[in-house]
Amino acid sequence: MSRLTIKDVAKLAGVSPSAVSLAINGRPGISDATRKLILDCVEQTGFVPSQNSRSLVMKRTKNIALLWSTDFQPLEHLFFSDLTRRLLSCCTNASYNLVFTSCDFNSSSLLLPEIIRSRGVDGVVAFGRVPNGIAYAVHQLELPLLILDSHTVVENSFCLCVDYYNAARLAVEHLISLGHKNIAYIGGSLSQPGFSHKTFEGYRSAMQDHGLEAPFSWIQTCASELDDKSAEEQMKLILNSGRMPTAVFCAADVYAIGAIRGIRNTGLTVPGDISVIGIDDIILDNFIDPPLTTVSITDKHLAETGCKMLFEAIDSGDHTGQVVLYDNFTLVERKSCSSPK
């Protein structure tokens, strides 16, 4: 027996194929009586619509592309993997397929994956720092682009920017509340605006509010992009500066993991000699020794907020972009921080 089509169901119900599609997708445009008639017919026949049928009638693919950078660092994946799991759940609940794709964000000859170039998706999601060239290429295809945990505002994109300035302030204020006055900083390069600037300014302003200063040698801004090994080297520079801090604020958890290793390799203890705090709350934080105190970015709410923006853009056809400052974060106290000796 040949497979039942949407046209067969329409013929049996005495309606148009588009009415059948509206009914099975729960969309407006038909009366309640017509919807009941169609759904009864669908139930009686056991009809399951094909993806192609949905796409042709609704002019939707029901696919969302998750565009990964091929040069993400291994520990960077830990934060984004949790976010991806939440994103997958949001898409599934909204009857979207999440399609995993990738390209080289640093390549001069940018080529988006075929499924995006052929408009086989209704929208695109990317994480963190997205080059303008990639954003422009997506916009040329008239597809909405959602950037979760966006480090900068990208024109015509839906940017969910975490308020890392206040997240950093929360971390430093916690150290100060424990009695720390000698607090060092480890973060990324300040040569470009974005994440590193926000965390450093949060650190600087919290210190300034309490009349605290740090030697120049305690301000390390040369850790490479989310790389724990470079953060370990930055921590060693701080310890060899001639004066030892009682605490260090790290702009990301992966920096904090490197800093803890650097401290312990010199025979010092955490938090006995130096307290360490980070930002993100990646899964590894619970398994390092000691478990890391951090400012937790709520990935579930981050994904839900971003998906709401994206789905509304798809439904409305308005792809002009939106910027939302995300501040749903909390302090998670573990064992890496204590009062100074």
N, C-alpha and C positions, 0 to 999 in steps of 0.2 A: 504493500500500500504506500502511495506517495505521501510525502510529508505535507501536512496541512499548512496553507499559507494565510497571510493576513487578508488576502483578497477572498479566499474561501470563506473565512469567518465573516467578512463583510457581506458576502452574498447570502450566507445562511441567516444573518441577522437583519438583512435588508437595509444596510447602511453603507456608508462610504468607507474605504480603507483608512482614511485619515481619522474618522470617528472611532474606529476600532483602536487605533494607536493612541488617541486621546484617552480612551477609557482604560486601557491596560497600563498606561503610564501615569494614571491619576491626575491628568491635567484638565484644566477648565476648557469650555468651548462646546459642550454638549449638555443636554438636559439630564436630570437624575434618572428619568425613566429610560432614556436611551442608554445611559451608562449601565443600568441594571440589566437591560436586555442583552447588551454586548457581553457583559461579564458572565451572565448566566450561560450564554452560548459558548464562551471560552471554557467555562468549567465543564460543561457537558461534553465538549469535543476534546478536552485535554490539550488545547492549543498552547504551544510555547513559541512566542515570536522570536525570529532570528535577529541578530544584531544588525544585519544589513537592512531588514525591513524597518526596524526602529530608526535607523540612520536616514533612510530615504524619505520616510514620512515626516519625521520630526526635525530633519536637518541637523541631527546631533549624532555624534559618535558614541557618547557616554564614556569616553576615554579621557583621562587626565594624564599628561606626561610628567613624570618626575625626572628632571634633568640634573644628573650628577656631574660633577667635575671629575675627570680622570686623575687629577693630581691631588685629591683630598689626602691629607695625612692620616695614618692609621688611627691615631687617638681622636682625630677630628670625627671619624666615623662613629665613635661611641655616642656623642651627643646627637648627631644626625640620625643614627639608627633608631634611637628612641623616638625622635620626632617623626621618622618615616613610619614607624609602627602606628603611631597616633593618626598620621595622615591617611594611611591605608584604611584604618577603622572608619574615619570620617567619610571617605570616598565610598566605601562599601555600604555604609548606612544610607548614603544618598544615591545608591544604585549607579555609581561610577566605577569604572575599572581604572586602577592605578597602574600605569605602564612605566616600567623602569627603563630609562635611556641615559646616555652619557655622551659627552664630548670634551675636548681639551679646551678649558677656559683660557689657557695661556697661549693657544696657537694663533699665529698670525693669519693662517688660512682657515678661518672659522667655517665649519660645516655642521649644521644642525642635523640630528638624526632624521632618517627618511620619514618616519612616522609623523614627525612634526612638520617637515617641509611639505609633505603631501596633505597636510591638514587632516590627519587621521586622529586628531585629538581635539577636544573642545577648549582646552586650556593647558598651561604649562606652569609647573611649580619648580622653583630652585631654592637653594639654601645659601645663606651667608653673603659672600661678596660675589656679585654677578657683573662681569664686564659689560660696558655699554654696548659693545658690538653684538653680544648675544641678545641683550634686551632689544636692540634695534631690529635684529633679524626676526625675532619672534613678533614684534609689533608690525613688521612689514607683512606678515602672514595674517594680520588682523586677528590674532589670538591673544586672550588676556594672559598676562604673566604675573604670577604671585611669587614674591620673594619672602620666604620665612626666615626670621632672624636676620633681616636685611641690615648690613653694616652701613650702608649709605642710601640716600634717596635716589632711586633710578627713575628717570623721566618716563611717564606714561605706564608705570608699573604699579602693581598693588603691593606696597612695601609694608611689612609688619616689622617695625624696628623696636628691638628690645631697649628699654631705658637703662643702658649700662652705666650711665652716669650715677643714677640713684642706686643701682645695684652695688656699685663700687662703694658709694657712701655708706650703705648699709653694712657692708663687710668691714670697712675701716672703723665705723662707729662701734661695731661689736668688739673689735680689738681694744679700742679705747675704753669701752665700758669694763673690760677685764683688768684695766690698769696699765695698758701698754702706752708708752710715749715714744719709744724708739721703733718706728715702723718703716720697713723698707718696701720697695715696690718692684715687681717684675711684670713686664708686659711687652707688647710688640712695638714695632717701629711707629714713631709719631710723624713720619714723613708724609703720610696720607691721612686725610680726615676719615673718621669712622670709629670702629670699635675701640681701637687703642687710645684714641684721643678721649673718648667718653670715659673709659675706665680710669685713665690717668687724671682727668679733670675731677672725677668723683673722689679719687684718693686725695688729690691736692686740696680740694675745697674742704673735705672733712678734717684734714690735718690743720688747715688754716683756721677753721672755726674753733679749734681747741688750742690755738696758739702753739702748735707743734711744727717742728721743722725736721728735715732729714738731710744728711750730708749728700752731696751730689753723687758720691760713689754708691749710695744706696738706691739710686733711681736707675734701674736697668731697663732699657727699652729696646734691646737688641735681640730678644728672643724671637726666633723665626716662627713663621705662621703655625701656631698650635703644635709646637714641637717640644716634647718634654726634655730631650737631651740638651737643647740649647738653653732651656731654663735652668737646667742643672749647672751649666757653665756660668750663667748669670748669678746664680746663688753663690758659687765659689768666689766670684769677683767681689761680692758683697762681704763675704766672710774674710777675705784677704785685704779688705780696705783699711784695716787698722783699728776699726771700731765695730763692734758687733751689735746688731739690733736685737730686740727681744721678740719681734714679730715681723712677718712679711706678708703683705697682701699680694696675691697673684691674680692677674686679670682673667685667667681661665683655669679650670681645674687641671688641665694637662700641664700647665706651667707649675702649678702647686705640686704635682706629682714629681716633677723634675727637681723642684726646690727641696722637697723632703729628702730625695735621694742625695742631693748635694750636701745637705746638712748632716745626714747620717754617715756619709762617706768620710767626713772629717772627724768623726768620733763624737759629735754632738747629738743631742736627743730632741725629738719633737713630741710633746710641747715643752719638755723640761727646760731646755735651753732657749728654743725659739718656737713660737707658735706660727702656724701657717693656715691661711684661709684662701679660698678660691671663689670662682663663680661658674655655675652651670649645673652641678649635681649629676654628673655622668655616673653610670652604673659601677665603674671601677672604684669610685670613692668609698664604697663600703668594704672593699677587699684589700686596700692598701694598709700599711701599718705605719702610723695609726690611721684609722678611718678619718676622712677629710671633712672638716667643717667648711661649709660652702653656702653661697646664696643660690637657691634652687630656682631655675627657670621652669615654670610649669609647662612641660611640653604638650600635655593633653589639651590645655586651654589654648596654648599657642597654635596648635594645629586646628582646633575647632574655630578659633577666631579667623584664621587665615582662610580656611575652607569656606566659611560663610561669605567672606569678601569675594572669593573666586566664583562660587556658585551664583551669587547675585549678579556678578558681571556677565556670566554666561547667559543667564536668563534674560537680563535686560539688554544685552548687546552693547552696553557701555563699557568700553575698554580703555577709557582715558586715564585710569589709574587712581590710586588713593594711598595716602600715607597714614598709618596708625601707629602711635607710640604705645608699646606694650609694657605694662609695669606689674604684671601678675607674678611676683617672685617673693620668696620667703627665706629667712635664715634657717639653715639646718645645722644644728649643733651636734658635732661628733667628738672625736678625741684629739684632734690636732691643735686645739687651742686651750690655753689655760692662763691664769694670771701669771705675770712675770715673777721671777724669783725675787 
